[in-house]
Amino acid sequence: MNCSTCSKRSDKPEEACGVFGVYSYDIENLGKTTYYGLFALQHRGQESSGIVVSDGNEFKHHKGMGLVNVVFNEDILKGLTGKVSLGHVRYSTTGGSVIANAQPFILDTKFGPLALAHNGNLINTNELKRDLEEKGFKFIGTSDTEVIAALLATAKEDDLEEAILSALSKIQGAFSLIIMTKDRLFGIKDPNGIRPLCVGKLENSYVFASETCALDIVGATFVREISNGEIVIFDQNGMQSKTYSRGKKCALCVFEFIYFARPDSIIMGRSVYEARVNMGKYLAKEHPSPYVDFISGIPDSGIPAAIGFATESRVPFGDSLIKNRYIGRTFIQPSQDIREMGVKVKLNPLKEAIRNRKLVIIDDSIVRGTTSRQIVKIIKDSGAREIHFRISSPPITHSCFYGIDTSTRAELIAANLSIEGIRKYLDVDSLGYLSVEALARSINLPRNSLCMACLCGEYPVEIPEKLENLKLFFK
């Protein structure tokens, strides 16, 4: 990642993507069902989207750059009828934001046509890609998902399930993966369960989805989450389950609860919304509010924690910033002479509510600090007397290698400045972060079942030294 790229990124941890698949026992307009599932997962990826459908004989597909409602229209969806479907929304972490990397990937193999969609990040992509190129495989893009596809396309095994097991034995990192054939759908979670994937049931269909909110929108009933190291198969015989890996440490990404997942989703039996409210309550206990006029959250993900903070503090909750609901995480970048336009396009202050007030502002995380600093300036320029900044997660001090774009350690403000140094940089009256212990209590899951590598540097899957050095020293 270079500096120019970083300047165009949101100053937040960024999710890799969302996946959604349907297996039906009748020919249906699955394109439209998959469209709505992807629409519910749009927060997980806004760079590209795609849908593949099979009627049992051939694939029909469409994909493109942009939001789901930009890439698809009624006429396109009418043509996507079939019994099996697979959809994907993407944010790039490995591989650039170009159409060649848009998913699902489709390729012809000795097993017939296959489609793949992947949420996560492999840490041994370069080594696998080099070996595959030496064997003659020609890559069309730069995504690690294409590497998984290539492993299947070049498999020595004559049985697809055996080829999948062989590929899984080679890849390392985080992956929730869906593989589609003309008449089957495979849902796979990595041995540590870093990225989420669940199963739902419609009257005559089974559904895979990254989050339960996507089940809700299509009217599916939640069945269960896929277990770590499990393969779930949908075919004419119903739902089958196979375990390909046992005994690995459970390490669900904690940022699913902090920021990534929609608040109306349920993950590992825990309400994301309730977890965020609890984070605010614990934050108020650890870093109590001085006398202020009201508590406010930065929309959208900071709002539940702000409600929890206000409830625990017995201080009114109020709005200080209004979010433009019609903008994605990417938009046309302003020219250099229009400073701070990037933040102002997304957030506008309620000046009458802010003027001459003392307030606590809650946000879910700080990565580089640039956006937080701009937000503070906007609030100060609106006449705030005091700003007390509270963060409903611990400081991000390490890079993530499992499908989250958290920048290099050289760019992470908490890896380079003390809390007091960050407070001065943001130009706020006080600053407080939630502790790691309180974060785990907020979610109500054992700390050792969560991946907190970006917060404490303890990686559940060992990181190759070369990769770690690259993330540390290069921007």
C-alpha positions as a printed NumPy array, in Angstrom:
array([[  0.   ,   0.   ,   0.   ],
       [  1.409,   3.406,  -0.884],
       [  0.749,   6.771,   0.645],
       [ -1.514,   7.968,  -2.143],
       [ -3.673,   4.899,  -1.642],
       [ -3.851,   5.484,   2.104],
       [ -5.006,   9.055,   1.594],
       [ -8.034,   7.754,  -0.306],
       [ -8.969,   5.154,   2.296],
       [-11.452,   5.681,   5.048],
       [ -9.607,   6.25 ,   8.313],
       [-11.219,   3.118,   9.724],
       [-10.425,  -0.577,   9.636],
       [-11.907,  -1.798,   6.345],
       [-13.653,  -5.105,   5.823],
       [-12.729,  -7.374,   2.915],
       [-16.145,  -8.488,   1.643],
       [-19.451, -10.227,   2.133],
       [-20.68 , -13.519,   0.656],
       [-24.173, -14.875,   0.043],
       [-25.3  , -18.123,  -1.589],
       [-28.593, -19.953,  -2.164],
       [-29.38 , -23.583,  -3.033],
       [-32.997, -24.078,  -4.129],
       [-34.914, -27.239,  -4.975],
       [-36.841, -25.399,  -7.683],
       [-35.829, -23.16 , -10.577],
       [-36.316, -19.652,  -9.213],
       [-35.31 , -16.073,  -9.811],
       [-32.397, -16.524,  -7.431],
       [-30.681, -13.459,  -8.864],
       [-33.182, -11.223,  -7.11 ],
       [-32.932, -13.165,  -3.83 ],
       [-29.144, -12.93 ,  -3.965],
       [-29.359,  -9.237,  -4.847],
       [-31.283,  -8.523,  -1.653],
       [-28.875, -10.635,   0.382],
       [-25.932,  -8.634,  -0.998],
       [-27.825,  -5.402,  -0.403],
       [-27.987,  -6.287,   3.304],
       [-24.216,  -6.977,   3.258],
       [-23.294,  -3.796,   1.378],
       [-21.517,  -2.399,   4.45 ],
       [-18.912,  -5.17 ,   4.113],
       [-17.739,  -4.121,   0.65 ],
       [-18.574,  -1.285,  -1.699],
       [-16.015,  -1.522,  -4.486],
       [-17.57 ,  -4.277,  -6.616],
       [-20.354,  -6.836,  -6.596],
       [-21.318,  -9.89 ,  -8.576],
       [-23.838, -12.738,  -8.873],
       [-23.552, -16.159, -10.527],
       [-26.576, -18.45 , -11.045],
       [-26.787, -22.049, -12.331],
       [-29.857, -23.846, -13.658],
       [-28.092, -27.185, -13.331],
       [-26.583, -27.023, -16.81 ],
       [-24.848, -23.678, -17.246],
       [-23.746, -20.553, -15.395],
       [-25.233, -17.117, -15.942],
       [-23.485, -14.213, -14.268],
       [-23.066, -10.486, -13.989],
       [-20.591,  -8.394, -12.001],
       [-19.204,  -4.894, -12.021],
       [-17.594,  -2.078, -10.089],
       [-19.686,  -0.168,  -7.582],
       [-22.605,  -0.636,  -5.205],
       [-25.092,  -3.46 ,  -5.64 ],
       [-27.888,  -1.161,  -6.81 ],
       [-25.538,   0.38 ,  -9.385],
       [-24.219,  -2.895, -10.809],
       [-27.647,  -4.574, -11.075],
       [-31.024,  -3.545, -12.441],
       [-34.382,  -5.257, -12.981],
       [-33.571,  -6.492, -16.491],
       [-30.246,  -8.034, -15.413],
       [-31.834,  -9.786, -12.429],
       [-34.66 , -11.219, -14.553],
       [-32.072, -13.165, -16.506],
       [-30.448, -14.685, -13.406],
       [-32.781, -17.645, -12.83 ],
       [-31.665, -21.026, -11.574],
       [-31.35 , -23.468,  -8.676],
       [-27.968, -22.39 ,  -7.272],
       [-26.602, -18.871,  -6.812],
       [-23.554, -17.157,  -5.374],
       [-23.045, -13.455,  -4.694],
       [-20.254, -11.246,  -3.425],
       [-19.564,  -7.661,  -2.401],
       [-15.912,  -6.651,  -2.218],
       [-13.526,  -4.317,  -0.483],
       [ -9.97 ,  -4.949,  -1.645],
       [ -7.244,  -5.875,   0.828],
       [ -5.25 ,  -8.274,  -1.352],
       [ -5.419,  -7.129,  -4.985],
       [ -6.506,  -3.767,  -6.32 ],
       [ -9.95 ,  -2.331,  -6.894],
       [-10.338,  -3.397, -10.548],
       [-12.894,  -5.468, -12.438],
       [-10.41 ,  -8.347, -12.863],
       [-10.567,  -8.851,  -9.087],
       [-14.362,  -8.575,  -8.818],
       [-15.984, -11.739,  -7.515],
       [-17.345, -14.371,  -7.732],
       [-14.461, -15.864,  -9.716],
       [-15.59 , -18.233, -12.458],
       [-13.363, -20.761, -14.183],
       [-13.616, -23.965, -16.167],
       [-12.038, -27.033, -14.576],
       [-12.047, -30.787, -15.076],
       [-14.846, -30.789, -12.481],
       [-16.907, -28.505, -14.709],
       [-17.421, -24.763, -14.196],
       [-16.732, -23.481, -10.673],
       [-17.486, -20.149,  -9.022],
       [-15.805, -18.933,  -5.823],
       [-16.453, -16.064,  -3.409],
       [-14.211, -15.369,  -0.451],
       [-14.227, -13.207,   2.659],
       [-10.851, -12.926,   4.365],
       [ -7.189, -12.835,   3.472],
       [ -4.545, -15.498,   2.865],
       [ -1.107, -14.91 ,   4.356],
       [  0.742, -17.23 ,   1.96 ],
       [ -0.683, -15.859,  -1.301],
       [  2.669, -14.954,  -2.846],
       [  4.221, -18.379,  -2.313],
       [  1.16 , -20.196,  -3.69 ],
       [  0.893, -17.864,  -6.652],
       [  4.551, -18.326,  -7.535],
       [  4.192, -22.127,  -7.465],
       [  1.043, -22.009,  -9.598],
       [  2.647, -19.724, -12.172],
       [  5.584, -22.107, -12.423],
       [  3.072, -24.845, -13.235],
       [  1.7  , -22.691, -16.05 ],
       [ -1.432, -21.14 , -14.514],
       [ -2.199, -17.699, -15.977],
       [ -3.701, -15.259, -13.484],
       [ -6.04 , -12.547, -14.747],
       [ -6.157, -10.548, -11.501],
       [ -4.252, -10.079,  -8.261],
       [ -6.764, -11.278,  -5.648],
       [ -5.942, -14.131,  -3.296],
       [ -9.37 , -15.595,  -4.088],
       [ -8.114, -16.358,  -7.584],
       [ -5.271, -18.295,  -5.953],
       [ -7.812, -20.6  ,  -4.285],
       [ -9.579, -20.998,  -7.619],
       [ -6.259, -21.826,  -9.283],
       [ -5.527, -24.539,  -6.711],
       [ -8.807, -26.221,  -7.64 ],
       [ -8.251, -25.752, -11.369],
       [ -4.831, -27.424, -11.199],
       [ -5.746, -30.131,  -8.666],
       [ -4.411, -33.644,  -9.258],
       [ -7.418, -35.205,  -7.517],
       [-10.251, -36.561,  -9.673],
       [-12.942, -35.876,  -7.065],
       [-13.963, -32.267,  -6.339],
       [-14.352, -32.78 ,  -2.583],
       [-10.861, -34.285,  -2.411],
       [ -9.535, -31.366,  -4.467],
       [-11.152, -28.911,  -2.056],
       [ -9.569, -30.698,   0.916],
       [ -6.192, -30.571,  -0.843],
       [ -6.56 , -26.828,  -1.477],
       [ -7.585, -26.208,   2.136],
       [ -4.453, -27.991,   3.339],
       [ -2.336, -25.476,   1.399],
       [ -3.939, -22.118,   2.184],
       [ -3.228, -20.221,   5.393],
       [ -5.022, -17.268,   6.929],
       [ -8.63 , -16.17 ,   7.306],
       [-11.336, -17.345,   4.954],
       [-15.048, -17.826,   4.836],
       [-15.412, -19.334,   1.396],
       [-18.308, -20.398,  -0.825],
       [-17.681, -22.665,  -3.822],
       [-20.431, -23.218,  -6.389],
       [-20.8  , -25.915,  -9.045],
       [-23.676, -26.389, -11.468],
       [-25.614, -28.314,  -8.812],
       [-23.838, -27.943,  -5.458],
       [-22.854, -25.242,  -2.994],
       [-19.995, -25.566,  -0.47 ],
       [-19.635, -23.226,   2.537],
       [-16.265, -23.355,   4.293],
       [-14.817, -21.622,   7.351],
       [-11.12 , -21.493,   8.218],
       [ -9.815, -23.574,  11.165],
       [ -9.752, -20.545,  13.491],
       [-13.123, -19.109,  12.446],
       [-11.718, -15.605,  11.974],
       [-14.444, -14.458,   9.57 ],
       [-18.167, -15.196,  10.1  ],
       [-20.414, -17.433,   7.968],
       [-23.87 , -18.771,   8.808],
       [-26.606, -21.022,   7.423],
       [-30.276, -20.146,   6.934],
       [-33.371, -21.975,   5.668],
       [-36.173, -20.851,   3.385],
       [-39.192, -23.045,   2.589],
       [-37.462, -24.761,  -0.311],
       [-33.944, -23.35 ,  -0.09 ],
       [-30.807, -23.254,   2.019],
       [-28.789, -20.055,   2.373],
       [-25.192, -19.135,   3.21 ],
       [-24.514, -15.583,   4.439],
       [-21.73 , -13.611,   6.081],
       [-24.217, -12.156,   8.582],
       [-27.679, -12.941,   9.883],
       [-28.991,  -9.553,   8.71 ],
       [-28.814, -10.949,   5.148],
       [-30.984, -13.904,   6.197],
       [-33.548, -11.524,   7.641],
       [-33.956,  -9.509,   4.447],
       [-34.779, -12.568,   2.316],
       [-37.035, -14.121,   4.96 ],
       [-34.73 , -17.017,   5.841],
       [-34.681, -18.578,   9.293],
       [-31.314, -18.76 ,  11.017],
       [-30.169, -22.388,  11.394],
       [-26.655, -22.098,  12.799],
       [-23.188, -20.733,  12.232],
       [-20.685, -22.825,  10.343],
       [-18.105, -24.18 ,  12.78 ],
       [-14.387, -23.558,  12.583],
       [-12.76 , -25.983,  10.124],
       [-16.137, -27.154,   8.787],
       [-17.432, -27.696,   5.246],
       [-21.212, -27.506,   4.782],
       [-22.594, -28.818,   1.491],
       [-25.992, -28.069,  -0.057],
       [-27.105, -30.444,  -2.818],
       [-30.078, -32.57 ,  -3.899],
       [-29.66 , -34.653,  -0.729],
       [-30.09 , -31.674,   1.573],
       [-27.486, -30.236,   3.926],
       [-24.368, -32.232,   4.802],
       [-21.478, -31.388,   7.107],
       [-17.836, -32.449,   7.129],
       [-14.991, -31.406,   9.425],
       [-11.61 , -30.936,   7.775],
       [ -9.696, -29.409,  10.711],
       [ -9.942, -29.856,  14.49 ],
       [ -8.324, -28.43 ,  17.587],
       [ -7.347, -24.976,  16.325],
       [ -7.794, -21.937,  18.547],
       [-11.1  , -20.144,  18.008],
       [-10.266, -16.591,  16.952],
       [-13.29 , -14.673,  15.673],
       [-12.286, -11.155,  14.612],
       [-13.283,  -8.841,  17.46 ],
       [-13.87 ,  -5.983,  15.012],
       [-16.98 ,  -7.75 ,  13.788],
       [-18.509,  -6.562,  17.064],
       [-16.742,  -3.208,  17.215],
       [-17.319,  -1.965,  13.688],
       [-17.793,  -4.358,  10.75 ],
       [-21.068,  -6.192,  11.32 ],
       [-24.433,  -4.535,  11.083],
       [-25.864,  -3.872,  14.561],
       [-28.926,  -6.019,  13.802],
       [-26.778,  -9.126,  13.199],
       [-26.208, -11.969,  15.656],
       [-22.712, -13.501,  15.791],
       [-21.788, -16.475,  17.983],
       [-25.118, -16.037,  19.731],
       [-24.361, -12.424,  20.668],
       [-26.272,  -9.344,  19.526],
       [-23.876,  -6.926,  17.842],
       [-26.031,  -3.986,  18.954],
       [-26.089,  -5.074,  22.597],
       [-22.329,  -5.626,  22.539],
       [-21.779,  -2.062,  21.308],
       [-24.111,  -0.61 ,  23.912],
       [-22.21 ,  -2.573,  26.559],
       [-18.913,  -1.187,  25.233],
       [-20.257,   2.287,  25.886],
       [-21.344,   1.368,  29.401],
       [-17.945,  -0.107,  30.298],
       [-16.226,   2.866,  28.686],
       [-18.194,   5.2  ,  30.957],
       [-17.044,   3.185,  33.978],
       [-13.386,   3.188,  32.948],
       [-13.266,   6.789,  31.709],
       [-16.098,   8.664,  33.419],
       [-17.477,  11.778,  31.861],
       [-16.64 ,  15.127,  33.412],
       [-19.542,  17.552,  33.633],
       [-20.863,  17.894,  30.085],
       [-24.122,  18.947,  28.469],
       [-24.641,  15.759,  26.445],
       [-23.106,  12.578,  25.022],
       [-22.886,  12.14 ,  21.258],
       [-21.717,   9.392,  18.904],
       [-20.081,   9.643,  15.491],
       [-22.547,   8.089,  13.027],
       [-23.213,   5.292,  12.486],
       [-21.143,   2.752,  14.373],
       [-20.416,   5.091,  17.298],
       [-24.09 ,   5.619,  18.119],
       [-24.885,   2.422,  20.113],
       [-21.784,   2.883,  22.3  ],
       [-22.748,   6.521,  22.87 ],
       [-26.219,   5.41 ,  23.986],
       [-24.605,   2.983,  26.435],
       [-22.205,   5.662,  27.696],
       [-25.062,   8.13 ,  28.199],
       [-27.182,   5.527,  30.014],
       [-24.355,   4.592,  32.395],
       [-23.368,   8.248,  32.954],
       [-26.963,   9.447,  33.37 ],
       [-26.18 ,  12.262,  30.968],
       [-28.467,  13.06 ,  28.005],
       [-27.694,  11.57 ,  24.6  ],
       [-27.846,  13.969,  21.666],
       [-26.854,  14.343,  18.04 ],
       [-23.895,  16.525,  17.108],
       [-23.226,  15.314,  13.555],
       [-25.563,  14.368,  10.716],
       [-24.403,  11.719,   8.251],
       [-25.091,  11.89 ,   4.544],
       [-26.955,   8.594,   4.004],
       [-26.378,   8.59 ,   0.266],
       [-22.627,   8.259,   0.18 ],
       [-20.553,   5.108,   0.232],
       [-17.111,   4.702,   1.737],
       [-15.604,   5.718,  -1.605],
       [-16.435,   8.865,  -3.564],
       [-14.812,  11.421,  -5.877],
       [-11.88 ,  12.867,  -4.008],
       [-11.821,  16.672,  -3.558],
       [ -8.977,  18.781,  -4.857],
       [ -6.189,  19.697,  -2.451],
       [ -7.406,  23.296,  -2.14 ],
       [-10.71 ,  22.162,  -0.557],
       [ -9.367,  20.957,   2.76 ],
       [-11.451,  18.562,   4.871],
       [-14.101,  18.235,   2.15 ],
       [-13.813,  14.449,   2.417],
       [-15.169,  14.473,   5.978],
       [-17.663,  17.284,   5.372],
       [-19.251,  15.411,   2.503],
       [-20.042,  12.602,   4.955],
       [-20.683,  14.49 ,   8.207],
       [-22.187,  17.897,   8.896],
       [-22.344,  19.489,  12.374],
       [-25.539,  20.504,  14.168],
       [-24.19 ,  23.927,  15.067],
       [-27.097,  25.017,  17.247],
       [-26.77 ,  21.874,  19.368],
       [-22.984,  22.218,  19.666],
       [-22.492,  25.939,  20.221],
       [-21.279,  26.796,  23.76 ],
       [-21.756,  23.185,  24.87 ],
       [-19.419,  20.754,  26.599],
       [-19.75 ,  17.272,  25.142],
       [-18.389,  13.751,  25.099],
       [-17.899,  12.346,  21.599],
       [-17.868,   8.554,  21.182],
       [-16.239,   6.794,  18.244],
       [-15.635,   3.078,  17.725],
       [-11.928,   3.214,  16.781],
       [ -9.018,   5.346,  15.595],
       [ -6.591,   4.077,  12.949],
       [ -4.376,   6.886,  11.667],
       [ -6.202,   9.675,  13.468],
       [ -6.536,  11.978,  10.475],
       [-10.322,  11.738,  10.214],
       [-10.825,  12.009,  13.983],
       [ -8.736,  15.167,  14.004],
       [-10.841,  16.668,  11.203],
       [-14.07 ,  15.77 ,  13.008],
       [-12.824,  17.423,  16.186],
       [-11.978,  20.568,  14.235],
       [-15.434,  20.64 ,  12.65 ],
       [-17.047,  20.396,  16.094],
       [-14.724,  23.037,  17.547],
       [-15.404,  25.38 ,  14.64 ],
       [-19.099,  24.971,  15.44 ],
       [-18.51 ,  26.54 ,  18.858],
       [-18.072,  23.603,  21.266],
       [-16.579,  24.712,  24.605],
       [-15.06 ,  21.319,  25.499],
       [-14.655,  18.034,  23.627],
       [-13.948,  14.823,  25.532],
       [-13.162,  11.98 ,  23.139],
       [-13.953,   8.377,  24.096],
       [-13.158,   5.299,  21.986],
       [-15.225,   2.126,  22.458],
       [-12.295,  -0.159,  21.593],
       [ -8.667,  -0.444,  22.731],
       [ -5.888,   1.304,  20.763],
       [ -5.042,  -0.329,  17.412],
       [ -1.3  ,  -0.961,  17.666],
       [ -0.634,  -3.755,  15.148],
       [ -1.439,  -4.499,  11.516],
       [ -3.998,  -7.112,  10.541],
       [ -3.103,  -9.805,   8.001],
       [ -6.462, -11.588,   7.932],
       [ -8.566,  -9.431,   5.638],
       [ -8.748,  -6.039,   7.347],
       [ -6.999,  -3.021,   5.901],
       [ -5.546,  -1.488,   9.081],
       [ -2.5  ,   0.148,   7.469],
       [  1.124,  -0.403,   8.408],
       [  2.372,   0.027,  11.971],
       [  4.193,   3.144,  10.797],
       [  0.758,   4.633,  10.014],
       [ -1.086,   3.487,  13.146],
       [ -1.239,   6.449,  15.503],
       [ -1.469,   4.299,  18.652],
       [  1.68 ,   2.395,  17.632],
       [  3.642,   5.637,  17.532],
       [  2.14 ,   7.976,  20.149],
       [  1.131,   7.681,  23.795],
       [ -2.488,   8.316,  24.797],
       [ -1.464,  11.819,  25.819],
       [  0.289,  12.264,  22.49 ],
       [ -2.857,  11.204,  20.644],
       [ -4.937,  13.589,  22.77 ],
       [ -2.696,  16.489,  21.813],
       [ -2.744,  15.486,  18.144],
       [ -6.551,  15.361,  18.144],
       [ -6.679,  18.62 ,  20.144],
       [ -9.312,  17.387,  22.611],
       [ -9.73 ,  18.105,  26.307],
       [ -9.508,  14.438,  27.331],
       [ -9.199,  11.035,  25.696],
       [-10.03 ,   7.527,  26.864],
       [ -9.973,   4.074,  25.249],
       [-11.856,   0.942,  26.313],
       [ -9.63 ,  -1.744,  27.832],
       [ -9.157,  -5.179,  26.269],
       [-10.694,  -6.838,  29.338],
       [-13.796,  -4.633,  29.203],
       [-14.137,  -5.254,  25.472],
       [-14.341,  -9.015,  26.021],
       [-16.841,  -8.531,  28.873],
       [-18.956,  -6.283,  26.631],
       [-19.259,  -8.997,  24.01 ],
       [-19.723, -11.673,  26.704],
       [-17.353, -14.11 ,  25.013],
       [-14.081, -15.485,  26.415],
       [-11.141, -13.331,  25.427],
       [ -9.291, -16.39 ,  24.129],
       [-12.086, -17.055,  21.617],
       [-11.553, -13.688,  19.899],
       [ -8.82 , -12.5  ,  17.551],
       [ -7.418,  -9.282,  19.01 ],
       [ -4.171,  -9.311,  17.039],
       [ -4.507,  -5.681,  15.943],
       [ -4.933,  -4.668,  19.593],
       [ -2.239,  -6.771,  21.256],
       [ -0.066,  -8.323,  18.536],
       [ -1.016, -11.943,  19.355],
       [ -1.683, -13.552,  15.962],
       [ -3.7  , -16.806,  15.956],
       [ -2.175, -17.84 ,  12.603],
       [  1.592, -17.369,  12.483],
       [  2.586, -14.541,  10.165],
       [  5.46 , -15.122,   7.718],
       [  8.411, -12.923,   8.668],
       [  8.668, -11.412,   5.19 ],
       [  5.023, -10.324,   5.249],
       [  5.308,  -8.807,   8.72 ],
       [  8.411,  -6.849,   7.714],
       [  6.683,  -5.515,   4.624],
       [  3.721,  -4.285,   6.647],
       [  6.021,  -2.675,   9.173],
       [  8.358,  -0.775,   6.899],
       [  6.523,  -0.012,   3.669],
       [  3.619,   2.333,   3.207]])
